[in-house]
């Protein structure tokens, strides 16, 4: 589940993945290939995804890559990925980029929640549960900022905005978990 699709290939070297890493845009690359793309451009800013041209602000190594961390060449690539994440994983992002990253981080968060081999810190689990409970209560409660009964479809705007704010919060929690696991201090 945390590995690239079996039939997929690196879009940089057009070969099978070697130390696969997933970018925040959900595309997969060889760890070394994406580091070469970054070094080919400016080392002072994050590289752009070769496929969708979005800025890559977080790289997440696959489970297979992490299992091979004892191999010296894999360990070196993982150190480079960790350094990249330290440089760019905590930079401010625009609202548009946060919206584009939303599916990636929510998918990753769901994987964290359902995988029995992973354990989230109690504080993070409490934050996630609290946000989900708040969302559920707001969506089913008759109390609204803009009541649907009076304003029809326009009344659903507040529900949408509240849901979006909570989903952005959940994505920020997921980003924080991944950042601290793969490069943050």
SEZA-24767 format. One line per field, with one value per atom (N, C-alpha, C, O, CB): residue number from 1; atom name; x, y, z. Coordinates in steps of 0.05 Angstrom, whole numbers. Atoms other than C-alpha are relative to their C-alpha. Glycine has a CB too. Example, Ala and Ser with C-alpha at 12.3 -4.5 7.8 and 13.67 -1.06 7.14 Angstrom:
<mimis>
torlum = [1, 1, 1, 1, 1, 2, 2, 2, 2, 2] $
lumvo = [N, CA, C, O, CB, N, CA, C, O, CB] $
xx = [18, 246, 18, 39, -20, -16, 273, -15, -5, 9] $
yy = [-24, -90, 24, 24, 1, -24, -21, 22, 44, 9] $
zz = [0, 156, 0, 13, 25, -1, 143, 14, 18, -29] $
</mimis>
This chain:
<mimis>
torlum = [1, 1, 1, 1, 1, 2, 2, 2, 2, 2, 3, 3, 3, 3, 3, 4, 4, 4, 4, 4, 5, 5, 5, 5, 5, 6, 6, 6, 6, 6, 7, 7, 7, 7, 7, 8, 8, 8, 8, 8, 9, 9, 9, 9, 9, 10, 10, 10, 10, 10, 11, 11, 11, 11, 11, 12, 12, 12, 12, 12, 13, 13, 13, 13, 13, 14, 14, 14, 14, 14, 15, 15, 15, 15, 15, 16, 16, 16, 16, 16, 17, 17, 17, 17, 17, 18, 18, 18, 18, 18, 19, 19, 19, 19, 19, 20, 20, 20, 20, 20, 21, 21, 21, 21, 21, 22, 22, 22, 22, 22, 23, 23, 23, 23, 23, 24, 24, 24, 24, 24, 25, 25, 25, 25, 25, 26, 26, 26, 26, 26, 27, 27, 27, 27, 27, 28, 28, 28, 28, 28, 29, 29, 29, 29, 29, 30, 30, 30, 30, 30, 31, 31, 31, 31, 31, 32, 32, 32, 32, 32, 33, 33, 33, 33, 33, 34, 34, 34, 34, 34, 35, 35, 35, 35, 35, 36, 36, 36, 36, 36, 37, 37, 37, 37, 37, 38, 38, 38, 38, 38, 39, 39, 39, 39, 39, 40, 40, 40, 40, 40, 41, 41, 41, 41, 41, 42, 42, 42, 42, 42, 43, 43, 43, 43, 43, 44, 44, 44, 44, 44, 45, 45, 45, 45, 45, 46, 46, 46, 46, 46, 47, 47, 47, 47, 47, 48, 48, 48, 48, 48, 49, 49, 49, 49, 49, 50, 50, 50, 50, 50, 51, 51, 51, 51, 51, 52, 52, 52, 52, 52, 53, 53, 53, 53, 53, 54, 54, 54, 54, 54, 55, 55, 55, 55, 55, 56, 56, 56, 56, 56, 57, 57, 57, 57, 57, 58, 58, 58, 58, 58, 59, 59, 59, 59, 59, 60, 60, 60, 60, 60, 61, 61, 61, 61, 61, 62, 62, 62, 62, 62, 63, 63, 63, 63, 63, 64, 64, 64, 64, 64, 65, 65, 65, 65, 65, 66, 66, 66, 66, 66, 67, 67, 67, 67, 67, 68, 68, 68, 68, 68, 69, 69, 69, 69, 69, 70, 70, 70, 70, 70, 71, 71, 71, 71, 71, 72, 72, 72, 72, 72, 73, 73, 73, 73, 73, 74, 74, 74, 74, 74, 75, 75, 75, 75, 75, 76, 76, 76, 76, 76, 77, 77, 77, 77, 77, 78, 78, 78, 78, 78, 79, 79, 79, 79, 79, 80, 80, 80, 80, 80, 81, 81, 81, 81, 81, 82, 82, 82, 82, 82, 83, 83, 83, 83, 83, 84, 84, 84, 84, 84, 85, 85, 85, 85, 85, 86, 86, 86, 86, 86, 87, 87, 87, 87, 87, 88, 88, 88, 88, 88, 89, 89, 89, 89, 89, 90, 90, 90, 90, 90, 91, 91, 91, 91, 91, 92, 92, 92, 92, 92, 93, 93, 93, 93, 93, 94, 94, 94, 94, 94, 95, 95, 95, 95, 95, 96, 96, 96, 96, 96, 97, 97, 97, 97, 97, 98, 98, 98, 98, 98, 99, 99, 99, 99, 99, 100, 100, 100, 100, 100, 101, 101, 101, 101, 101, 102, 102, 102, 102, 102, 103, 103, 103, 103, 103, 104, 104, 104, 104, 104, 105, 105, 105, 105, 105, 106, 106, 106, 106, 106, 107, 107, 107, 107, 107, 108, 108, 108, 108, 108, 109, 109, 109, 109, 109, 110, 110, 110, 110, 110, 111, 111, 111, 111, 111, 112, 112, 112, 112, 112, 113, 113, 113, 113, 113, 114, 114, 114, 114, 114, 115, 115, 115, 115, 115, 116, 116, 116, 116, 116, 117, 117, 117, 117, 117, 118, 118, 118, 118, 118, 119, 119, 119, 119, 119, 120, 120, 120, 120, 120, 121, 121, 121, 121, 121, 122, 122, 122, 122, 122, 123, 123, 123, 123, 123, 124, 124, 124, 124, 124, 125, 125, 125, 125, 125, 126, 126, 126, 126, 126, 127, 127, 127, 127, 127, 128, 128, 128, 128, 128, 129, 129, 129, 129, 129, 130, 130, 130, 130, 130, 131, 131, 131, 131, 131, 132, 132, 132, 132, 132, 133, 133, 133, 133, 133, 134, 134, 134, 134, 134, 135, 135, 135, 135, 135, 136, 136, 136, 136, 136, 137, 137, 137, 137, 137, 138, 138, 138, 138, 138, 139, 139, 139, 139, 139, 140, 140, 140, 140, 140, 141, 141, 141, 141, 141, 142, 142, 142, 142, 142, 143, 143, 143, 143, 143, 144, 144, 144, 144, 144, 145, 145, 145, 145, 145, 146, 146, 146, 146, 146, 147, 147, 147, 147, 147, 148, 148, 148, 148, 148, 149, 149, 149, 149, 149, 150, 150, 150, 150, 150, 151, 151, 151, 151, 151, 152, 152, 152, 152, 152, 153, 153, 153, 153, 153, 154, 154, 154, 154, 154, 155, 155, 155, 155, 155, 156, 156, 156, 156, 156, 157, 157, 157, 157, 157, 158, 158, 158, 158, 158, 159, 159, 159, 159, 159, 160, 160, 160, 160, 160, 161, 161, 161, 161, 161, 162, 162, 162, 162, 162, 163, 163, 163, 163, 163, 164, 164, 164, 164, 164, 165, 165, 165, 165, 165, 166, 166, 166, 166, 166, 167, 167, 167, 167, 167, 168, 168, 168, 168, 168, 169, 169, 169, 169, 169, 170, 170, 170, 170, 170, 171, 171, 171, 171, 171, 172, 172, 172, 172, 172, 173, 173, 173, 173, 173, 174, 174, 174, 174, 174, 175, 175, 175, 175, 175, 176, 176, 176, 176, 176, 177, 177, 177, 177, 177, 178, 178, 178, 178, 178, 179, 179, 179, 179, 179, 180, 180, 180, 180, 180, 181, 181, 181, 181, 181, 182, 182, 182, 182, 182, 183, 183, 183, 183, 183, 184, 184, 184, 184, 184, 185, 185, 185, 185, 185] $
lumvo = [N, CA, C, O, CB, N, CA, C, O, CB, N, CA, C, O, CB, N, CA, C, O, CB, N, CA, C, O, CB, N, CA, C, O, CB, N, CA, C, O, CB, N, CA, C, O, CB, N, CA, C, O, CB, N, CA, C, O, CB, N, CA, C, O, CB, N, CA, C, O, CB, N, CA, C, O, CB, N, CA, C, O, CB, N, CA, C, O, CB, N, CA, C, O, CB, N, CA, C, O, CB, N, CA, C, O, CB, N, CA, C, O, CB, N, CA, C, O, CB, N, CA, C, O, CB, N, CA, C, O, CB, N, CA, C, O, CB, N, CA, C, O, CB, N, CA, C, O, CB, N, CA, C, O, CB, N, CA, C, O, CB, N, CA, C, O, CB, N, CA, C, O, CB, N, CA, C, O, CB, N, CA, C, O, CB, N, CA, C, O, CB, N, CA, C, O, CB, N, CA, C, O, CB, N, CA, C, O, CB, N, CA, C, O, CB, N, CA, C, O, CB, N, CA, C, O, CB, N, CA, C, O, CB, N, CA, C, O, CB, N, CA, C, O, CB, N, CA, C, O, CB, N, CA, C, O, CB, N, CA, C, O, CB, N, CA, C, O, CB, N, CA, C, O, CB, N, CA, C, O, CB, N, CA, C, O, CB, N, CA, C, O, CB, N, CA, C, O, CB, N, CA, C, O, CB, N, CA, C, O, CB, N, CA, C, O, CB, N, CA, C, O, CB, N, CA, C, O, CB, N, CA, C, O, CB, N, CA, C, O, CB, N, CA, C, O, CB, N, CA, C, O, CB, N, CA, C, O, CB, N, CA, C, O, CB, N, CA, C, O, CB, N, CA, C, O, CB, N, CA, C, O, CB, N, CA, C, O, CB, N, CA, C, O, CB, N, CA, C, O, CB, N, CA, C, O, CB, N, CA, C, O, CB, N, CA, C, O, CB, N, CA, C, O, CB, N, CA, C, O, CB, N, CA, C, O, CB, N, CA, C, O, CB, N, CA, C, O, CB, N, CA, C, O, CB, N, CA, C, O, CB, N, CA, C, O, CB, N, CA, C, O, CB, N, CA, C, O, CB, N, CA, C, O, CB, N, CA, C, O, CB, N, CA, C, O, CB, N, CA, C, O, CB, N, CA, C, O, CB, N, CA, C, O, CB, N, CA, C, O, CB, N, CA, C, O, CB, N, CA, C, O, CB, N, CA, C, O, CB, N, CA, C, O, CB, N, CA, C, O, CB, N, CA, C, O, CB, N, CA, C, O, CB, N, CA, C, O, CB, N, CA, C, O, CB, N, CA, C, O, CB, N, CA, C, O, CB, N, CA, C, O, CB, N, CA, C, O, CB, N, CA, C, O, CB, N, CA, C, O, CB, N, CA, C, O, CB, N, CA, C, O, CB, N, CA, C, O, CB, N, CA, C, O, CB, N, CA, C, O, CB, N, CA, C, O, CB, N, CA, C, O, CB, N, CA, C, O, CB, N, CA, C, O, CB, N, CA, C, O, CB, N, CA, C, O, CB, N, CA, C, O, CB, N, CA, C, O, CB, N, CA, C, O, CB, N, CA, C, O, CB, N, CA, C, O, CB, N, CA, C, O, CB, N, CA, C, O, CB, N, CA, C, O, CB, N, CA, C, O, CB, N, CA, C, O, CB, N, CA, C, O, CB, N, CA, C, O, CB, N, CA, C, O, CB, N, CA, C, O, CB, N, CA, C, O, CB, N, CA, C, O, CB, N, CA, C, O, CB, N, CA, C, O, CB, N, CA, C, O, CB, N, CA, C, O, CB, N, CA, C, O, CB, N, CA, C, O, CB, N, CA, C, O, CB, N, CA, C, O, CB, N, CA, C, O, CB, N, CA, C, O, CB, N, CA, C, O, CB, N, CA, C, O, CB, N, CA, C, O, CB, N, CA, C, O, CB, N, CA, C, O, CB, N, CA, C, O, CB, N, CA, C, O, CB, N, CA, C, O, CB, N, CA, C, O, CB, N, CA, C, O, CB, N, CA, C, O, CB, N, CA, C, O, CB, N, CA, C, O, CB, N, CA, C, O, CB, N, CA, C, O, CB, N, CA, C, O, CB, N, CA, C, O, CB, N, CA, C, O, CB, N, CA, C, O, CB, N, CA, C, O, CB, N, CA, C, O, CB, N, CA, C, O, CB, N, CA, C, O, CB, N, CA, C, O, CB, N, CA, C, O, CB, N, CA, C, O, CB, N, CA, C, O, CB, N, CA, C, O, CB, N, CA, C, O, CB, N, CA, C, O, CB, N, CA, C, O, CB, N, CA, C, O, CB, N, CA, C, O, CB, N, CA, C, O, CB, N, CA, C, O, CB, N, CA, C, O, CB, N, CA, C, O, CB, N, CA, C, O, CB, N, CA, C, O, CB, N, CA, C, O, CB, N, CA, C, O, CB, N, CA, C, O, CB, N, CA, C, O, CB, N, CA, C, O, CB, N, CA, C, O, CB, N, CA, C, O, CB] $
xx = [16, 0, 17, 10, -19, -17, 58, 23, 45, 12, -19, 95, -12, -36, 10, 11, 89, -14, -8, 23, 14, 43, 21, 41, -20, -20, 79, 6, 29, -11, -5, 71, 11, 18, -26, -9, 94, 31, 44, -9, -29, 164, 6, -11, 10, -9, 204, -2, 7, 29, 4, 186, 26, 27, -23, -25, 257, 19, 29, 13, -19, 300, -13, 0, 17, 16, 244, 7, 5, 3, -7, 268, -16, -33, 30, 14, 243, 10, 32, 6, -6, 242, 23, 25, -24, -21, 305, -2, 1, 28, 5, 292, -23, -20, 25, 23, 222, -8, -9, -24, 10, 196, -25, -26, 22, 25, 127, 1, 6, -25, 1, 121, -27, -46, 7, 26, 65, -20, -44, 4, 19, 34, -10, -25, 12, 7, 26, 16, 11, -29, -16, 76, 24, 34, 10, -22, 130, 25, 24, -7, -26, 205, 20, 17, 8, -23, 270, 11, 11, 22, -11, 300, 23, 25, 9, -24, 365, -8, 3, 20, 8, 329, -12, -5, -21, 13, 287, 21, 18, -23, -21, 349, 17, 26, 18, -14, 384, -16, -4, 6, 17, 325, 3, 5, -30, -3, 331, 27, 28, -4, -27, 406, 4, 22, 21, -2, 397, -10, 0, -15, 11, 356, 14, 37, -30, -10, 365, -2, -23, -16, 0, 385, -13, -16, 29, 12, 352, -30, -43, 9, 29, 281, -7, 9, -12, 8, 242, -2, -8, -27, 2, 243, -30, -47, 16, 27, 181, -3, 17, -7, 5, 150, 3, -8, -29, -4, 173, -26, -28, 20, 24, 102, -21, -33, -12, 21, 54, 9, -7, -19, -13, 102, -7, -2, -7, 5, 78, 25, 42, -24, -23, 130, -2, -23, 2, -2, 152, 10, 33, 18, -7, 152, 4, 12, -21, -4, 154, 4, -12, -23, -5, 183, -2, 10, 28, 5, 160, 11, 1, -30, -11, 204, -20, -36, 26, 18, 167, 8, 30, -1, -6, 163, 24, 41, -24, -22, 210, 26, 46, -5, -25, 261, 9, 33, -4, -7, 259, 10, 28, -24, -9, 268, 28, 42, -19, -27, 332, 20, 41, -1, -17, 362, 28, 45, -14, -27, 421, 19, 44, -2, -18, 448, 12, -3, -15, -13, 499, -11, -15, 29, 10, 473, -28, -35, 1, 27, 401, 0, -15, -17, -2, 421, 8, -2, 20, -9, 456, -23, -27, 24, 23, 394, -21, -32, -13, 20, 349, 10, -7, -5, -11, 396, -5, -12, 30, 5, 389, -29, -36, 9, 28, 314, -8, -24, -17, 5, 313, 9, -5, 14, -10, 356, -19, -25, 28, 19, 309, -25, -35, -8, 24, 249, 5, -13, -10, -7, 284, 0, -9, 27, -1, 296, -27, -33, 18, 24, 228, -27, -48, 0, 25, 178, -15, -39, 7, 14, 162, -4, -11, 16, 4, 158, -29, -46, 14, 28, 94, -9, 6, -4, 11, 49, -25, -39, -6, 24, -6, -25, -23, 1, 26, -79, -5, -16, -23, 4, -80, 16, 6, 8, -16, -22, -10, -10, 30, 12, -54, -24, -28, -9, 23, -117, 9, -4, -17, -10, -77, 12, 10, 21, -12, -41, -20, -14, 21, 20, -105, -5, -5, -26, 5, -120, 24, 20, -6, -24, -48, 2, 5, 25, -4, -45, -24, -20, 3, 23, -116, 2, -4, -26, -4, -100, 21, 18, 9, -22, -35, -10, -3, 24, 11, -72, -18, -17, -15, 17, -124, 17, 10, -19, -18, -68, 12, 14, 23, -11, -37, -21, -14, 9, 21, -104, -7, -14, -24, 9, -120, 22, 16, -15, -22, -51, 6, 14, 25, -5, -43, 30, 36, -11, -29, 33, 10, 33, 16, -8, 34, -14, -37, -7, 14, 19, 5, 28, 10, -2, 5, 3, -7, -25, -1, 24, -28, -46, 18, 26, -34, -11, -34, 1, 8, -35, -11, -32, 24, 9, -42, -27, -45, 21, 25, -96, -23, -45, 3, 20, -134, -9, -32, 10, 7, -130, -17, -37, 26, 15, -155, -28, -48, 15, 27, -213, -17, -40, 3, 14, -232, -10, -33, 18, 8, -233, -22, -41, 24, 20, -274, -27, -48, 9, 24, -324, -13, -37, 6, 11, -331, -14, -35, 22, 12, -344, -26, -46, 20, 25, -396, -22, -45, 5, 20, -431, -11, -35, 12, 9, -433, -18, -38, 24, 15, -458, -28, -47, 15, 26, -515, -17, -41, 4, 15, -535, -18, -12, 19, 18, -594, 10, -1, -28, -10, -554, 19, 38, 15, -16, -524, 5, -11, -13, -5, -492, -19, -29, 29, 19, -534, -20, -14, 15, 19, -597, -10, -17, -24, 9, -616, -30, -38, 6, 29, -690, -7, -26, -14, 5, -686, 13, 1, 9, -16, -634, 3, 17, 27, -2, -641, 29, 43, -11, -27, -577, 22, 43, 3, -19, -541, 7, 28, -10, -4, -549, 21, 31, -26, -21, -501, 28, 48, -4, -26, -444, 16, 39, -3, -14, -428, 9, 31, -17, -8, -428, 25, 44, -23, -23, -379, 25, 47, -6, -24, -333, 10, 34, -8, -8, -332, 14, 35, -24, -12, -318, 28, 46, -18, -26, -262, 21, 44, -4, -19, -230, 10, 34, -12, -8, -230, 17, 36, -25, -17, -203, 28, 48, -13, -26, -147, 16, 40, -3, -13, -132, 10, 32, -20, -8, -130, 24, 43, -23, -23, -83, 25, 47, -7, -23, -38, 11, 36, -8, -9, -35, 16, 37, -24, -13, -17, 27, 47, -18, -26, 37, 20, 44, -4, -18, 66, 11, 35, -15, -8, 68, 21, 43, -24, -19, 103, 25, 47, -13, -24, 150, 18, 42, -8, -16, 173, 11, 33, -15, -9, 179, 22, 40, -23, -19, 219, 17, 23, -16, -18, 262, -1, 19, -4, 2, 237, 14, 20, -29, -14, 270, -19, -12, 23] $
yy = [-24, 0, 25, 46, 0, -23, 47, -4, 7, 4, 5, 24, 8, 9, -29, -8, 46, -24, -47, 10, 22, 6, -17, -7, 11, 19, -56, 5, 0, -27, -4, -37, 28, 34, -4, -28, 35, 1, -17, 18, -4, 61, 29, 46, -8, -27, 122, 17, 9, 0, -17, 179, 16, 30, 20, -14, 208, -19, -11, 9, 18, 147, -20, -35, -14, 19, 106, -29, -46, 6, 27, 45, -8, 7, -3, 9, 4, 17, 28, -30, -17, 40, -11, -34, 4, 6, 41, 20, 44, 2, -17, 68, 19, 43, 16, -17, 93, 19, 13, -17, -21, 158, 12, 16, 21, -12, 188, 30, 37, -13, -28, 263, 8, -7, 16, -10, 305, 3, 7, 27, 0, 307, -28, -31, 14, 28, 231, -15, -39, -3, 14, 215, -14, -4, 20, 16, 163, 4, 7, -30, -3, 170, -16, -23, 30, 11, 136, 22, 45, -11, -21, 172, 15, 39, -13, -13, 185, 18, 39, -21, -15, 209, 27, 48, -15, -25, 261, 19, 43, -5, -17, 285, 12, 35, -17, -12, 294, 22, 42, -22, -21, 334, 25, 47, -9, -22, 378, 14, 38, -9, -11, 387, 13, 30, -21, -11, 403, 29, 46, -16, -27, 465, 15, 9, -1, -15, 513, -16, -27, 27, 14, 481, 16, 5, -7, -17, 539, -2, 10, 28, 3, 521, -29, -43, 20, 27, 457, -5, 14, -7, 6, 422, -4, -7, -26, 5, 415, -28, -40, 20, 28, 348, -1, 16, -9, 2, 326, -6, -1, -21, 7, 303, 22, 30, -25, -19, 355, 29, 47, -8, -27, 414, 14, 38, 17, -12, 425, -2, -20, -15, 1, 441, -24, -30, 26, 23, 380, 10, 18, -23, -10, 400, -22, -17, 19, 23, 330, -25, -30, -2, 26, 264, -22, -20, -1, 22, 200, -26, -36, -3, 25, 138, -23, -23, -7, 23, 73, -18, -16, -16, 20, 18, -17, -23, -17, 17, -24, 14, 2, -9, -16, 32, 1, -1, 29, -1, 38, -26, -27, 10, 27, -37, -5, -22, -21, 4, -33, 21, 25, 0, -22, 24, -8, 9, 15, 9, -19, -1, -1, -27, -1, -20, 28, 47, -9, -26, 37, 19, 43, -3, -18, 64, 10, 32, -14, -8, 64, 19, 39, -25, -18, 96, 28, 48, -11, -26, 152, 15, 39, -3, -13, 166, 8, 30, -20, -7, 165, 24, 41, -24, -24, 216, 25, 46, -3, -23, 261, 8, 31, -7, -5, 254, 13, 32, -26, -12, 270, 29, 46, -16, -27, 332, 17, 40, 1, -14, 353, 7, 30, -16, -5, 346, 20, 37, -26, -21, 387, 28, 47, -6, -26, 443, 10, 34, -2, -9, 445, -10, 0, -7, 12, 404, 18, 13, -25, -17, 459, 29, 47, 1, -27, 519, 7, -11, 2, -8, 559, -6, -4, 30, 7, 537, 16, 24, -31, -16, 574, -18, -42, 9, 14, 555, -18, -40, 20, 16, 529, -26, -48, 15, 24, 482, -18, -43, 7, 16, 459, -15, -39, 18, 14, 443, -22, -44, 20, 20, 405, -24, -47, 11, 21, 366, -15, -36, 12, 11, 350, -30, -45, 15, 29, 282, -18, -39, -6, 15, 258, -4, -26, 13, 1, 275, -14, -28, 27, 15, 249, -30, -46, 11, 28, 183, -12, -33, -4, 9, 177, -2, -20, 20, 0, 194, -25, -38, 26, 24, 140, -25, -43, -1, 23, 90, -3, -24, 2, 0, 110, -10, -25, 29, 7, 100, -30, -42, 17, 28, 31, -21, -44, -3, 19, 0, -8, 9, 13, 8, -42, 0, 0, -28, -1, -39, 28, 31, -11, -28, 36, 9, 1, 19, -12, 73, 30, 39, -14, -30, 147, 8, -5, 13, -10, 187, 6, 14, 25, -4, 194, 29, 33, -5, -28, 270, 3, 16, 19, -2, 263, -15, -6, -12, 15, 209, 16, 15, -27, -17, 255, 23, 29, 10, -21, 312, -9, 4, 13, 11, 269, -7, 0, -25, 8, 240, 25, 26, -17, -24, 309, 14, 23, 19, -13, 338, -15, -3, 3, 16, 280, 2, 4, -29, -3, 285, 27, 29, -5, -27, 360, 2, 13, 21, 0, 350, -14, -4, -12, 15, 297, 15, 16, -28, -15, 338, 24, 29, 9, -24, 400, -8, 5, 16, 7, 364, -11, -8, -21, 11, 328, 18, 13, -27, -17, 383, 19, 27, 16, -19, 428, 29, 46, -3, -27, 489, 6, -9, 4, -7, 523, 30, 46, -8, -29, 590, 11, 33, 5, -7, 593, -23, -43, 6, 22, 551, -8, 9, 7, 10, 507, 5, 10, -31, -4, 515, 27, 31, -4, -27, 590, 7, 21, 20, -8, 594, -21, -17, 10, 21, 528, -10, -14, 10, 10, 506, 17, 8, -4, -19, 568, -7, -1, 29, 8, 541, -21, -25, -9, 21, 484, 11, -3, -21, -12, 533, -1, -8, 30, 1, 537, -28, -32, 11, 28, 461, -7, -19, -19, 5, 458, 13, 1, 9, -15, 511, -13, -16, 30, 12, 479, -27, -33, -4, 26, 410, 4, -10, -15, -6, 440, 8, -1, 21, -9, 474, -24, -26, 22, 24, 409, -19, -30, -14, 17, 370, 11, -3, -4, -13, 421, -5, -9, 30, 5, 412, -29, -33, 5, 28, 336, -4, -19, -18, 2, 343, 12, 2, 15, -12, 389, -19, -21, 27, 20, 336, -22, -31, -12, 21, 283, 10, -5, -8, -11, 328, 2, -5, 29, -2, 340, -27, -30, 13, 28, 265, -9, -19, -19, 9, 250, 17, 6, 2, -18, 310, -9, -11, 29, 7, 289, -29, -35, 2, 27, 216, -1, -18, -18, 1, 231, 24, 31, -5, -22, 290, 22, 36, 12, -22, 337, -8, -31, 6, 6, 344, 2, -2, 20] $
zz = [0, 0, 0, -11, 24, 0, 13, -20, -17, 28, 21, -49, -27, -30, -1, 26, -122, -13, -7, -18, 14, -168, -14, -24, -20, 11, -194, -30, -38, 3, 28, -267, -6, -29, -16, 4, -257, -2, 8, 23, 3, -275, 7, 6, -28, -7, -254, -26, -47, 11, 24, -301, -6, -26, 5, 5, -295, -16, -37, 26, 13, -313, -18, -32, 21, 15, -345, 5, -12, -30, -8, -307, 24, 34, 6, -25, -249, 23, 23, 5, -23, -183, 16, 22, 17, -19, -141, 22, 18, -14, -24, -71, -7, -7, 8, 7, -90, 22, 46, -8, -18, -59, -13, -37, 6, 9, -65, 7, 30, 11, -5, -73, 10, 7, -26, -10, -42, -22, -17, 14, 22, -112, -7, -26, -24, 3, -107, -21, -25, -5, 20, -162, 13, 33, -22, -11, -150, -17, -42, 0, 14, -168, 15, 38, -1, -14, -153, 17, 9, -21, -19, -93, -13, -11, 26, 12, -130, -24, -28, -9, 23, -193, 8, -4, -17, -8, -157, 13, 12, 19, -12, -119, -23, -21, 18, 23, -187, -13, -21, -21, 11, -212, 17, 7, -1, -18, -150, -4, -5, 29, 3, -158, -27, -30, 5, 27, -232, 0, -15, -21, -2, -213, 23, 30, 4, -23, -156, 25, 32, 3, -25, -91, 22, 45, 8, -21, -54, 0, 18, -4, 1, -74, -7, -19, -20, 6, -79, -30, -46, 13, 28, -146, -8, 10, -7, 10, -189, -10, -20, -23, 9, -204, -31, -45, 8, 29, -274, -15, -39, -6, 14, -289, 1, -19, 12, -3, -261, 5, 6, 22, -3, -249, 27, 29, -23, -26, -177, 16, 12, 14, -18, -124, 18, 29, 16, -18, -86, 27, 29, -11, -26, -13, 20, 43, 10, -18, 18, -17, -35, 19, 13, -5, 22, 43, -13, -19, 30, -12, -32, 7, 10, 20, 4, 22, 15, -1, 7, 24, 34, -26, -21, 60, -8, 8, 6, 10, 16, 3, 10, -29, -2, 15, 29, 34, -10, -29, 91, 10, 28, 16, -8, 99, -9, 2, -10, 11, 57, 10, -2, -30, -9, 97, 9, 12, 23, -8, 120, -23, -19, 14, 23, 49, -2, -1, -26, 0, 43, -21, -16, -4, 22, -24, 6, -1, -27, -7, 0, 24, 24, 8, -24, 67, -9, 2, 20, 10, 28, -13, -9, -20, 13, -14, 20, 18, -21, -21, 47, 16, 25, 19, -14, 81, -17, -7, 5, 18, 19, 1, 1, -29, -1, 20, 27, 27, -3, -26, 95, 0, 11, 22, 2, 82, -17, -9, -11, 17, 26, 16, 15, -25, -15, 72, 22, 28, 13, -21, 127, -13, -1, 13, 14, 76, -8, -4, -24, 13, 44, 12, 5, -29, -10, 85, 19, 24, 14, -20, 134, -10, 6, 26, 11, 87, -2, -5, -28, 4, 82, -28, -47, 6, 26, 26, -5, 14, -2, 7, -11, 5, 7, -29, -4, -1, -24, -20, 3, 24, -72, 2, -3, -26, -2, -59, 22, 20, 6, -21, 6, -11, -4, 24, 12, -33, -19, -20, -15, 18, -85, 15, 6, -19, -17, -30, 17, 28, 17, -17, 7, -4, 15, -3, 4, -26, 9, 21, -29, -7, -16, 30, 40, -10, -29, 58, 14, 34, 11, -13, 74, -5, 12, -12, 6, 39, 19, 30, -29, -18, 79, 29, 43, -2, -28, 144, 4, 24, 6, -1, 129, 3, 18, -24, -2, 118, 28, 39, -21, -27, 185, 20, 38, 8, -19, 220, -2, 18, -4, 3, 191, 0, 2, -26, -1, 191, 28, 44, -14, -28, 254, 8, 31, 4, -6, 248, 6, 14, -24, -6, 256, 25, 31, -23, -24, 320, 0, 0, 26, -2, 322, 29, 47, -13, -28, 383, 10, -5, 1, -12, 431, -5, -10, 30, 5, 421, -28, -32, 4, 27, 346, -4, -17, -20, 2, 353, 12, 2, 13, -12, 400, -18, -20, 28, 18, 351, -23, -31, -11, 23, 294, 8, -5, -11, -10, 335, 6, -1, 25, -6, 360, -25, -26, 16, 26, 289, -13, -24, -18, 13, 262, 15, 3, -1, -16, 320, -5, -8, 30, 5, 310, -27, -30, 1, 27, 236, 0, -11, -20, -1, 248, 15, 5, 13, -15, 301, -16, -16, 27, 15, 258, -23, -29, -9, 23, 197, 6, -9, -16, -7, 233, 18, 21, 13, -18, 281, -15, -38, 19, 14, 264, 2, -12, 12, -3, 285, -23, -28, 28, 23, 224, 1, 11, -26, 4, 209, -21, -18, -8, 21, 146, -2, -14, -28, -1, 156, -28, -45, 17, 26, 96, -4, -27, -2, 3, 111, -11, -25, 27, 9, 98, -27, -43, 21, 23, 44, -22, -41, 8, 20, 6, -3, 16, -26, 6, -29, 11, 18, -29, -10, -6, 30, 40, -2, -28, 65, 4, 26, 12, -2, 50, -2, 2, -22, 3, 38, 27, 27, -9, -26, 113, 7, 18, 22, -5, 118, -16, -6, -8, 17, 60, 11, 11, -29, -10, 89, 26, 29, 5, -25, 158, -6, 6, 19, 8, 127, -12, -6, -19, 13, 85, 20, 19, -22, -21, 145, 16, 22, 18, -16, 185, -17, -6, 10, 18, 125, -3, -3, -27, 2, 117, 26, 26, -5, -26, 192, 1, 10, 23, 0, 184, -19, -12, -8, 18, 124, 12, 8, -27, -13, 165, 21, 25, 13, -19, 219, -14, -5, 16, 16, 167, -10, -8, -23, 10, 137, 23, 19, -12, -23, 206, 8, 14, 24, -7, 221, -20, -12, 0, 21, 154, 1, -3, -27, -1, 161, 23, 19, 3, -23, 230, -3, 8, 25, 4, 209, -22, -20, -8, 23, 144, -4, -26, -25, 4, 158, 20, 24, -26, -20, 211, 26, 31, 6, -26, 278, 23, 46, 4] $
</mimis>
